[in-house]
Amino acid sequence: MTHAHNADQLLDITLRELTTDPVHLQPMANSFIDQWVRALGSGHLVLDDISDELEQLKAALATGKSLLIAESLHSLAKLTRKSLENAEEEMKGKLQELATTLDAVSTGLGRKGKQKENIE
């Protein structure tokens, strides 16, 4: 399936870029986010929520306010963890890594860590 293959490649690229230097992603963030929205498609509640949050991230990036960006990234991390429930087994490790990375970037942008959240 091309859709799954494209999403898998995009996930690999996202993980690599976020763990290398997420700051250099900002100039191309809108295009990158649009690629994710297309890759996720629609019709699945969690994926639709992720797509909506990606649009919120675009808006936060446009403001340039670190805390708004950080909160959106944290929301994406939570939604990514929620997507683990329905993910294919071979994708779960990458998705968990993405969630952890998104939380780390959000903390780096100034989001105050709360008590460890219940992750199921």
Secondary structure, 3 states (H helix, E strand, C coil): CHHHHHHHHHHHHHHHHHHHCHHHHHHHHHHHHHHHHHHHCCCCHHHHHHHHHHHHHHHHHHHCCHHHHHHHHHHHHHHHHHHHHHCCHHHHHHHHHHHHHHHHHHHHCCCCCCCCCCCC
